[in-house]
Amino acid sequence: MFPSPFPQRESATLLTHPAQFWHSWPPNQAKSGPRQFIYQPGSHCNLSSCSIPAQIVYFTATAMPYPLEKLQYGLRRRLRELATPFEAYFLQRAAPNYYGFQPLQKLRAIKSAWFMKDEDNNLHKIIQPKHPENSEDLILNLVRDKVIFHAISPDIISSTIFDDFRFASKAVCFNECVLDPTFVYNYLNAVERFRELILFDSSFESENAAKMLCNSTALRGLKRFVAKDSTFPSTTWWIKAFVEAKCTSLDMFLVKRVSLSVFDIDKEVVLKFIKDQPAGFTLSIGLSDEMQWHDIIETSQNLFETEHFECYDGTFYSGTYKKVHISYGTGNKNNRCYILRD
């Protein structure tokens, strides 16, 4: 019926997504027939605020709904025992007054988290600040500042990364990663938002994986997109995807060490992408050192030396203008700048 964002585990096949529930009008009060509501992480809804009686269910491995209120107390306790901190937190948010789902899941705000895979394919989690050494509680970590993923690849069981983490960070950085749809799916179910997306020498396994990220609610309000030495999808793909996703919040779109193919994009798409962003937006393109400057000028002119843009020296326009900055070479000694005309 409804897909579960949690992979099924042999030790907990009873539990897939305890934070989902079915919200229906009682038959004797229905005016326009039953309706369904699926609770998803990040949607701030709980039953204590509902004025209309609701039926709470969890979904088993066969996707058959079963009312939690009919679940015996002992089975509720077992459900709570099998839940990860992440699952328990949303289960309690969905049904805060149900007996059997205690103890209350503890939430701890932390500044940053770093997830990395070593040469032996072992996953390491480093958080700042660290937990007290004598703490035995199962804590759900809420990351507030920055999240870094290093050397993550499809052979990592990504669900194990997110069992005890929730992300409301300012920035997320992927360094030397290959991101597949399963990882992106699990990450998006653990994230509330981020304002900066950084891709260093990273790629997505497929366009679908990248599109899942681009179209997610977590990217609404994205301020900065930064990519360096990232191979797939291309810069032009990201620009088109942001246009299709109706992204209108960017202050900076910055790519480094890209090829001349970055200019192989429809003029109208680029124009719409820049126009859709707020005042002061900058599209910054850093070309690979292998390029020749005269080729860069000739190719970029086709896009930006039109009636919509004006070439300038990069110094005298205020921050309210929307700008394009093209650079090449060590220290960006060679550059070309444009502003969008009103």
C-alpha positions in Angstrom: 0.0 0.0 0.0 2.5 2.6 1.1 6.3 2.0 0.7 8.4 2.1 3.9 11.4 4.3 4.0 12.9 1.9 6.5 14.6 -1.2 5.2 13.2 -4.3 6.8 15.3 -6.1 9.4 15.1 -9.7 10.3 15.0 -8.7 14.0 12.2 -6.3 13.5 10.0 -7.3 10.6 7.0 -6.1 12.6 8.2 -2.5 12.3 8.6 -0.7 9.1 7.6 2.9 9.5 5.9 3.5 13.0 5.6 7.2 12.3 3.1 6.7 9.5 -0.5 6.6 10.5 -3.9 6.5 9.0 -6.2 9.4 9.8 -9.8 8.8 8.9 -13.2 10.4 9.7 -15.4 8.2 11.9 -18.1 6.6 9.7 -20.9 8.2 11.6 -19.3 11.7 11.2 -18.1 11.4 7.6 -19.4 14.1 5.3 -17.5 13.4 2.2 -16.2 9.9 2.8 -13.0 8.7 4.4 -9.7 10.4 3.9 -6.1 9.2 4.4 -3.2 11.0 5.9 0.3 9.6 6.0 2.6 11.1 8.6 6.1 11.7 7.3 9.2 12.9 9.2 9.3 16.6 9.1 5.5 17.2 9.1 4.7 18.7 12.4 1.5 16.8 13.2 0.5 14.7 16.2 -2.7 13.3 17.6 -2.8 15.4 20.7 -3.8 18.4 18.5 -6.4 16.6 16.5 -10.0 17.5 17.4 -11.5 14.7 15.3 -11.0 11.1 16.6 -8.3 9.3 14.6 -7.3 5.7 14.1 -3.5 5.0 14.4 -2.0 2.2 12.5 1.5 0.8 11.8 2.4 -1.0 8.6 3.7 -4.5 8.6 6.2 -6.0 6.1 3.2 -6.9 3.9 1.9 -3.3 4.0 -1.3 -4.3 5.9 -2.5 -1.6 8.3 -3.2 -2.6 11.9 -4.6 -0.2 14.5 -2.1 0.4 17.3 -4.9 0.9 19.8 -5.7 -2.8 19.3 -2.2 -3.9 19.9 -1.7 -5.5 23.3 0.4 -3.6 25.8 3.1 -6.3 25.7 3.4 -6.1 21.9 3.5 -2.3 22.1 6.4 -2.6 24.5 8.1 -5.1 22.1 7.6 -2.6 19.2 9.3 0.1 21.3 12.2 -2.2 22.1 12.8 -3.0 18.4 12.6 0.6 17.3 15.8 2.5 16.6 16.1 5.9 18.3 15.0 7.5 15.0 12.0 5.3 14.6 11.0 5.6 18.3 11.2 9.4 18.1 8.6 9.6 15.3 6.5 6.8 16.8 6.1 8.9 19.9 5.5 12.1 17.9 2.7 10.4 16.0 1.1 8.8 19.1 2.4 10.8 22.1 -0.2 9.6 24.6 -0.2 5.9 23.9 0.9 3.7 26.8 3.5 1.1 25.9 5.7 3.4 23.8 7.8 4.6 26.7 10.4 5.5 27.8 10.6 8.8 26.1 13.2 8.9 23.3 15.9 11.4 24.3 17.1 13.9 21.7 20.5 15.6 21.9 21.5 18.6 19.7 25.0 18.4 18.4 27.1 20.7 16.2 28.4 18.4 13.5 28.7 14.8 12.4 31.1 13.1 10.1 30.5 9.7 8.5 33.4 8.0 6.7 34.2 4.6 5.3 37.8 3.3 5.8 39.8 1.0 3.6 38.3 -2.1 5.2 34.8 -0.8 4.4 34.1 -0.1 8.0 31.8 2.9 8.8 32.9 5.5 11.4 30.7 8.1 13.0 32.4 11.1 14.5 30.2 13.7 16.3 31.0 17.0 18.0 30.6 17.5 20.9 31.0 13.8 21.9 28.6 12.0 24.2 29.5 11.7 27.9 31.6 8.6 28.3 29.4 7.2 31.1 26.2 7.6 29.1 24.3 4.4 28.4 21.2 6.0 26.9 20.3 5.5 23.3 20.3 9.0 22.0 18.8 10.5 18.9 21.4 13.0 17.7 20.0 16.2 16.1 22.8 17.7 13.9 22.5 21.5 13.8 25.6 22.8 11.9 27.3 20.6 9.3 27.2 17.0 8.1 30.0 15.5 6.2 29.9 12.2 4.3 33.2 10.8 3.1 33.8 7.9 0.8 30.2 6.7 1.0 29.3 4.2 -1.7 26.4 1.8 -2.6 28.1 -1.1 -0.7 27.4 0.7 2.6 24.2 -0.3 4.3 23.0 3.3 4.6 20.2 2.5 7.0 22.8 1.9 9.7 24.0 5.5 9.3 20.7 7.0 10.2 19.4 4.8 13.0 20.3 7.4 15.6 20.5 10.7 13.7 18.2 13.4 12.6 19.5 16.3 10.5 18.6 20.0 10.7 22.0 21.2 9.6 23.0 24.3 7.8 25.2 22.4 5.4 25.7 18.9 4.0 29.0 17.9 2.3 29.6 14.8 0.2 33.3 14.1 -0.3 34.5 11.3 -2.7 31.0 9.7 -2.5 29.0 7.7 -5.0 25.3 8.2 -4.0 22.7 5.7 -5.0 18.9 6.0 -4.7 18.8 3.9 -1.5 21.2 6.2 0.3 19.5 9.3 -0.9 16.1 7.9 0.1 17.3 7.0 3.6 19.1 10.4 4.0 16.0 12.4 3.0 13.9 10.5 5.5 16.3 11.7 8.2 16.7 15.3 7.2 14.5 18.3 7.9 16.4 20.9 5.9 19.8 22.2 4.8 20.8 25.5 3.4 24.1 24.5 1.6 24.8 21.5 -0.6 28.5 20.7 -1.3 29.7 18.1 -3.7 33.5 17.5 -3.7 34.6 14.8 -6.2 31.3 13.1 -5.8 28.7 11.7 -8.1 25.3 10.1 -8.2 24.7 6.6 -9.4 21.8 7.7 -11.5 19.8 10.8 -12.5 16.9 9.4 -10.5 19.1 9.6 -7.3 20.0 13.2 -8.0 16.5 14.1 -8.8 15.2 12.6 -5.6 17.5 15.0 -3.7 16.8 18.0 -6.0 13.0 17.6 -5.7 12.9 17.0 -1.9 11.3 19.4 0.5 14.7 19.5 2.3 16.1 21.7 -0.5 13.3 24.3 -0.3 15.1 27.3 0.9 18.5 26.1 -0.3 21.0 29.1 -0.4 24.2 27.7 -1.8 25.1 24.9 -4.2 28.8 24.1 -4.6 30.3 21.4 -6.8 34.0 20.7 -7.5 35.4 17.9 -9.5 31.9 16.2 -9.5 31.2 14.2 -12.6 27.6 13.1 -12.6 25.1 14.6 -13.2 26.6 17.5 -15.1 26.4 21.2 -14.2 23.9 21.8 -17.0 21.7 19.0 -15.6 21.7 20.6 -12.2 20.6 24.0 -13.6 17.8 22.4 -15.6 16.8 20.3 -12.5 16.6 23.4 -10.3 14.5 25.2 -12.9 12.1 22.2 -13.0 12.0 22.0 -9.2 11.2 25.7 -9.1 14.1 26.6 -6.9 14.0 30.3 -6.2 16.1 30.7 -3.1 19.8 30.4 -4.2 22.3 33.1 -3.3 25.2 31.2 -4.9 25.5 28.5 -7.5 29.2 27.7 -7.7 31.0 25.0 -9.8 34.8 24.5 -10.1 37.0 22.6 -12.5 34.3 22.0 -15.2 34.7 21.6 -18.9 33.4 23.8 -21.8 30.3 21.6 -21.9 29.0 23.7 -19.0 28.0 26.3 -21.7 26.2 23.7 -23.8 22.7 24.6 -22.4 19.7 26.4 -23.8 19.9 30.2 -23.3 16.3 30.4 -22.1 16.9 27.8 -19.4 19.9 29.7 -18.0 18.1 33.0 -18.2 15.1 31.6 -16.3 17.4 30.0 -13.7 19.1 33.3 -13.0 15.9 35.4 -13.1 14.2 33.0 -10.6 16.8 33.6 -7.9 16.7 36.5 -5.4 18.6 39.8 -5.7 22.3 39.4 -5.4 22.5 35.9 -6.8 25.8 34.8 -8.3 26.4 32.1 -10.9 30.1 31.3 -10.6 31.8 29.0 -13.1 35.4 27.9 -12.7 36.8 26.2 -15.7 39.4 23.5 -15.7 43.0 24.5 -16.2 43.2 22.4 -19.4 41.0 25.0 -21.2 42.2 27.7 -23.4 41.0 31.2 -22.5 40.1 32.2 -26.0 37.9 29.1 -26.3 36.2 30.0 -23.0 35.5 33.5 -24.2 34.1 32.4 -27.5 31.9 29.7 -26.0 30.6 31.7 -23.1 29.7 34.7 -25.4 27.0 32.6 -27.0 25.2 32.4 -23.6 25.9 35.7 -21.9 26.7 38.4 -24.5 23.1 38.9 -25.4 20.5 41.6 -24.8 19.8 40.1 -21.3 23.3 40.6 -19.9 25.9 43.3 -19.6 29.6 42.7 -19.4 31.4 44.4 -16.4 34.7 44.4 -14.6 33.4 42.7 -11.5 33.9 45.6 -9.1 31.5 48.5 -9.3 27.9 47.0 -9.2 26.1 46.6 -5.9 25.1 43.3 -4.4 21.5 43.7 -5.6 22.3 42.7 -9.2 22.3 39.1 -10.3 25.7 38.2 -11.6 27.6 35.6 -13.7 31.3 35.1 -12.9 33.5 33.0 -15.2 37.0 32.2 -14.1 40.0 30.2 -15.4 43.5 29.5 -14.2 45.3 29.5 -10.8 44.2 32.3 -8.6 41.3 33.1 -11.1 43.6 35.6 -12.8 41.5 35.4 -15.9 37.8 36.1 -15.5 34.7 37.4 -17.3 31.8 39.0 -15.4 28.2 39.8 -16.5 25.2 41.2 -14.8 21.6 40.6 -15.6 20.0 43.7 -17.0 16.7 44.8 -15.4 
